[in-house]
Amino acid sequence: MIASGLPNDWFKLCLGLLIMVAAPLFGRRLAQVVDPRSADAAAHRRRKAQRKARQKYIAENRQQIGFQYFKSTFLFAGHIAAADGTVCDSEKRLFDDFCARLQLDKAQIDAAQDYFQQGHSPDFSPTAAIDEFVSQCGMVPSLCESFLQMQFAFVEASGTVVAAEWGIVEMLSKRLRAESIYADALEEYRQSAALHAHARARARQQTHKRERDKQRFQAEKTKIEGENNNQQSKNQRDQQRETLTPAQRELRLAFAVLGLPPTRDKTAIKRAYRLQIKRHHPDYLLANGYPESLLAEATARSVKINQAYRLLKDRLKFR
């Protein structure tokens, strides 16, 4: 009887111990499910722990956090200011205003200017810079928000938003997990950047059109001036021709028959005469297969050459 009842007793004993151990745990878990206030309390405890950890981190790293905030703010301010290619006067005034609001002394202003200039540099890496900022200041939401607001101010300083500026603040917002907070502003910047890009494209097209029109006008002007110069030269030649006496015109025509410009070089005149008379002499032409039907024209040409040569000999007094 005892042997047969022992297993049942052991089973009851084990079951009782299990209930004693599991009941408190199960009860707390059930209480959390049934009573939502316990879940809120747990979340509150987590937030409190995070707040304490943040306060401890700030207390232990206050100087590094402040330096990183200062450095990153002016690095990205310079990067955004130069994103459109130039730093305008309004952006320079905003820089001075930030320095005044932060109550910086001369040494700090010089350092801010150095960081601002570094942001212009092609070697500046915005990804590395924001990673460094997040590692130091990411646990301080108020600093992250202030940092973003200052960058948004530089985007708006020039009055126009370009695509590069919008891309920078969008990257910063995503990296700081604030894109949902600034979604409206980012969308407005995106639309403004698109409109600005469209306007710049139209301006470039108009500039190119003006340049083409200017070049076309210049080409037409050059052509007209060339034609005018040619006409003036022709008129001058005509005037000179009109002022020549009959004897001068006759002499110039004689030179033209010999294929010479006006000259007093007797040797050149004789050489030109021999060359022309040889080319147009009937015997020379017949020997070279010239048609007999055209010999009359060649003979007339030879007569003109001889007349021109005799005229030049008489006028220039040589034999």
C-alpha positions as CSV (number, residue, x, y, z in Angstrom):
1,M,0.0,0.0,0.0
2,I,2.8,2.4,0.9
3,A,4.8,1.4,-2.2
4,S,1.9,1.9,-4.5
5,G,1.0,5.3,-3.0
6,L,4.6,6.7,-3.0
7,P,4.7,7.9,-6.6
8,N,1.5,9.8,-6.2
9,D,2.8,11.5,-3.1
10,W,6.1,12.4,-4.9
11,F,4.1,13.8,-7.8
12,K,2.0,15.9,-5.5
13,L,5.1,17.2,-3.7
14,C,6.8,18.2,-6.9
15,L,3.7,19.9,-8.2
16,G,3.4,21.8,-5.0
17,L,7.0,23.0,-5.1
18,L,6.6,24.0,-8.8
19,I,3.5,26.1,-8.0
20,M,5.3,27.7,-5.0
21,V,8.2,28.8,-7.2
22,A,6.4,29.8,-10.4
23,A,3.4,31.5,-8.8
24,P,5.2,34.8,-7.9
25,L,6.8,35.0,-11.4
26,F,3.6,34.2,-13.2
27,G,1.6,36.5,-11.0
28,R,3.9,39.5,-11.8
29,R,3.7,38.7,-15.5
30,L,0.0,38.3,-15.4
31,A,-0.3,41.6,-13.5
32,Q,1.6,43.4,-16.2
33,V,-0.7,42.0,-18.9
34,V,-3.9,42.8,-16.9
35,D,-2.7,46.2,-15.5
36,P,-1.2,48.5,-18.1
37,R,0.0,50.8,-15.4
38,S,2.7,48.4,-14.6
39,A,4.0,48.6,-18.3
40,D,3.9,52.3,-18.1
41,A,5.9,52.1,-14.9
42,A,8.5,49.9,-16.6
43,A,8.8,52.4,-19.4
44,H,9.1,55.2,-16.9
45,R,11.9,53.4,-15.2
46,R,13.7,52.9,-18.5
47,R,13.4,56.6,-19.4
48,K,14.6,57.5,-15.9
49,A,17.6,55.2,-16.3
50,Q,18.3,56.7,-19.7
51,R,18.0,60.2,-18.3
52,K,20.4,59.4,-15.5
53,A,22.9,57.8,-18.0
54,R,22.6,60.9,-20.2
55,Q,23.1,63.2,-17.2
56,K,26.1,61.2,-16.1
57,Y,27.6,61.2,-19.6
58,I,27.1,65.0,-19.9
59,A,28.7,65.6,-16.5
60,E,31.7,63.5,-17.4
61,N,32.2,64.8,-21.0
62,R,30.9,68.3,-20.8
63,Q,34.0,69.9,-22.3
64,Q,34.3,67.4,-25.2
65,I,30.6,67.8,-26.0
66,G,30.8,71.6,-26.0
67,F,33.8,71.6,-28.2
68,Q,32.3,69.1,-30.7
69,Y,29.1,71.1,-30.9
70,F,31.1,74.3,-31.6
71,K,33.3,72.6,-34.2
72,S,30.5,70.7,-36.0
73,T,28.2,73.7,-36.1
74,F,30.6,76.0,-37.9
75,L,32.0,73.2,-40.1
76,F,28.6,72.4,-41.5
77,A,27.7,76.1,-41.6
78,G,30.6,76.7,-43.9
79,H,29.8,73.6,-46.0
80,I,26.2,74.7,-46.5
81,A,27.2,78.3,-47.2
82,A,29.6,77.3,-50.0
83,A,27.3,74.6,-51.4
84,D,26.0,77.0,-54.1
85,G,29.5,78.0,-55.1
86,T,29.8,81.3,-53.2
87,V,29.4,82.7,-49.7
88,C,27.0,85.6,-49.9
89,D,26.9,88.7,-47.6
90,S,23.8,87.4,-45.8
91,E,25.6,84.2,-44.9
92,K,28.5,86.2,-43.6
93,R,26.2,88.3,-41.5
94,L,24.5,85.2,-40.2
95,F,27.9,83.9,-39.2
96,D,28.7,87.1,-37.2
97,D,25.2,86.9,-35.6
98,F,25.8,83.3,-34.4
99,C,29.2,84.3,-33.0
100,A,27.4,87.1,-31.1
101,R,24.6,84.9,-29.9
102,L,27.2,82.3,-28.6
103,Q,29.1,85.1,-26.9
104,L,32.4,84.0,-28.4
105,D,35.6,85.9,-27.6
106,K,38.2,86.8,-30.3
107,A,40.1,83.5,-30.1
108,Q,36.9,81.5,-30.4
109,I,35.7,83.6,-33.3
110,D,39.0,83.0,-35.1
111,A,38.6,79.2,-34.5
112,A,35.0,79.4,-35.8
113,Q,36.2,81.1,-38.9
114,D,38.8,78.4,-39.4
115,Y,36.2,75.7,-39.1
116,F,33.9,77.7,-41.4
117,Q,36.7,77.8,-44.0
118,Q,37.4,74.1,-43.6
119,G,33.7,73.4,-44.5
120,H,34.4,75.1,-47.9
121,S,37.3,72.7,-48.6
122,P,36.8,70.0,-51.2
123,D,38.5,67.6,-48.8
124,F,35.8,68.1,-46.2
125,S,33.9,64.9,-45.5
126,P,30.4,65.6,-44.2
127,T,29.7,61.9,-43.4
128,A,32.8,61.6,-41.2
129,A,32.0,65.0,-39.5
130,I,28.4,64.1,-38.7
131,D,29.5,60.7,-37.4
132,E,31.9,62.5,-35.0
133,F,29.2,64.8,-33.9
134,V,26.7,62.0,-33.2
135,S,29.4,60.1,-31.2
136,Q,29.9,63.0,-28.9
137,C,26.6,64.9,-28.9
138,G,24.0,62.2,-30.0
139,M,22.9,61.7,-26.4
140,V,22.0,65.4,-25.9
141,P,18.8,65.9,-27.9
142,S,18.7,69.7,-27.2
143,L,22.2,70.1,-28.8
144,C,21.2,68.1,-31.8
145,E,18.1,70.2,-32.3
146,S,20.0,73.4,-31.9
147,F,22.7,72.2,-34.3
148,L,20.0,71.4,-37.0
149,Q,18.2,74.7,-36.5
150,M,21.5,76.6,-37.1
151,Q,22.1,74.6,-40.3
152,F,18.5,75.3,-41.5
153,A,19.2,79.0,-40.9
154,F,22.2,78.9,-43.2
155,V,20.2,77.1,-45.9
156,E,17.6,80.0,-45.8
157,A,20.2,82.8,-45.5
158,S,20.9,83.2,-49.2
159,G,17.2,83.4,-50.1
160,T,17.4,80.5,-52.5
161,V,17.8,76.8,-51.8
162,V,20.0,74.7,-54.2
163,A,19.9,71.0,-54.5
164,A,23.3,70.6,-52.7
165,E,22.0,72.5,-49.6
166,W,18.9,70.4,-49.5
167,G,20.9,67.2,-49.7
168,I,23.1,68.3,-46.8
169,V,20.3,69.1,-44.4
170,E,18.4,66.0,-45.4
171,M,21.4,63.9,-44.6
172,L,21.9,65.6,-41.3
173,S,18.2,65.1,-40.4
174,K,18.3,61.4,-41.2
175,R,21.6,60.9,-39.3
176,L,20.2,62.6,-36.2
177,R,16.8,60.8,-36.7
178,A,14.9,64.0,-37.0
179,E,13.6,63.7,-40.5
180,S,10.0,63.2,-39.3
181,I,10.2,66.4,-37.2
182,Y,11.5,68.5,-40.1
183,A,9.6,66.7,-42.8
184,D,7.7,69.8,-43.9
185,A,10.8,72.0,-44.0
186,L,12.7,69.4,-45.9
187,E,9.9,69.0,-48.5
188,E,9.7,72.8,-48.9
189,Y,13.5,72.9,-49.4
190,R,13.3,70.1,-51.9
191,Q,10.6,71.9,-54.0
192,S,12.5,75.2,-53.7
193,A,15.7,73.5,-54.9
194,A,13.9,71.9,-57.8
195,L,12.4,75.3,-58.9
196,H,15.8,76.9,-58.5
197,A,17.5,74.2,-60.6
198,H,14.8,74.7,-63.3
199,A,15.3,78.5,-63.2
200,R,19.0,78.1,-63.5
201,A,18.7,75.7,-66.4
202,R,16.4,78.2,-68.2
203,A,18.9,81.0,-67.4
204,R,21.7,78.9,-68.9
205,Q,19.7,78.3,-72.0
206,Q,18.9,82.0,-72.4
207,T,22.6,82.8,-71.8
208,H,23.7,80.3,-74.4
209,K,21.0,81.7,-76.8
210,R,22.3,85.3,-76.2
211,E,25.8,84.1,-76.8
212,R,24.9,82.4,-80.1
213,D,22.9,85.5,-81.2
214,K,25.8,87.7,-80.2
215,Q,28.2,85.5,-82.2
216,R,25.9,85.4,-85.2
217,F,25.5,89.2,-85.0
218,Q,29.3,89.6,-84.8
219,A,29.7,87.3,-87.8
220,E,27.2,89.3,-89.8
221,K,28.8,92.6,-88.7
222,T,32.2,91.3,-89.7
223,K,30.8,90.2,-93.1
224,I,29.1,93.5,-93.7
225,E,32.2,95.4,-92.7
226,G,34.3,93.2,-95.0
227,E,31.9,93.9,-97.8
228,N,32.0,97.6,-97.1
229,N,35.8,97.5,-97.0
230,N,35.8,95.7,-100.3
231,Q,33.4,98.2,-101.8
232,Q,35.5,101.1,-100.5
233,S,38.6,99.5,-101.9
234,K,36.8,99.0,-105.2
235,N,35.6,102.6,-105.1
236,Q,39.1,103.8,-104.4
237,R,40.5,101.8,-107.3
238,D,37.8,103.2,-109.5
239,Q,38.6,106.7,-108.3
240,Q,42.3,106.1,-109.0
241,R,41.4,104.7,-112.4
242,E,39.3,107.7,-113.1
243,T,42.1,110.0,-112.1
244,L,44.6,108.3,-114.5
245,T,45.3,110.2,-117.7
246,P,44.8,108.4,-121.0
247,A,48.5,108.0,-121.4
248,Q,48.7,106.4,-117.9
249,R,45.8,104.1,-118.6
250,E,47.4,103.1,-121.9
251,L,50.7,102.3,-120.1
252,R,49.0,100.3,-117.4
253,L,47.1,98.3,-120.1
254,A,50.4,97.5,-121.8
255,F,51.8,96.1,-118.6
256,A,48.6,94.0,-118.1
257,V,49.0,92.5,-121.6
258,L,52.5,91.4,-120.7
259,G,51.2,90.0,-117.3
260,L,53.2,92.5,-115.3
261,P,52.4,95.0,-112.6
262,P,53.6,98.5,-113.3
263,T,57.4,98.5,-113.1
264,R,60.5,100.2,-114.5
265,D,62.6,97.1,-114.5
266,K,63.6,96.7,-118.1
267,T,65.0,93.2,-117.6
268,A,61.6,92.0,-116.2
269,I,59.8,93.7,-119.1
270,K,61.9,92.0,-121.7
271,R,61.6,88.6,-120.0
272,A,57.8,88.9,-119.8
273,Y,57.6,90.0,-123.5
274,R,59.7,87.0,-124.6
275,L,57.6,84.6,-122.5
276,Q,54.3,86.0,-123.8
277,I,55.3,86.2,-127.5
278,K,56.6,82.6,-127.3
279,R,53.3,81.3,-125.8
280,H,51.2,83.0,-128.5
281,H,53.4,82.8,-131.6
282,P,51.6,80.9,-134.3
283,D,54.6,78.7,-135.1
284,Y,54.9,77.7,-131.5
285,L,51.3,76.9,-131.2
286,L,51.2,74.8,-134.4
287,A,54.2,72.8,-133.2
288,N,52.3,72.0,-130.0
289,G,49.1,70.9,-131.7
290,Y,47.1,74.1,-131.6
291,P,44.1,74.1,-134.0
292,E,44.6,76.1,-137.2
293,S,41.1,77.5,-136.8
294,L,42.3,79.4,-133.8
295,L,45.5,80.8,-135.2
296,A,43.9,84.0,-136.2
297,E,43.1,84.7,-132.5
298,A,46.7,83.8,-131.5
299,T,48.0,86.1,-134.2
300,A,45.9,89.0,-133.0
301,R,47.2,88.3,-129.4
302,S,50.8,88.4,-130.7
303,V,50.1,91.7,-132.4
304,K,48.8,93.1,-129.0
305,I,51.9,91.8,-127.2
306,N,54.2,93.5,-129.7
307,Q,52.3,96.7,-129.6
308,A,52.4,96.7,-125.8
309,Y,56.1,96.0,-125.8
310,R,56.9,98.8,-128.2
311,L,54.8,101.2,-126.2
312,L,56.7,100.4,-123.0
313,K,60.0,100.7,-124.8
314,D,59.1,104.1,-126.1
315,R,57.7,105.4,-122.8
316,L,60.4,103.9,-120.6
317,K,63.2,104.8,-123.1
318,F,64.9,101.4,-123.5
319,R,65.9,99.2,-126.4
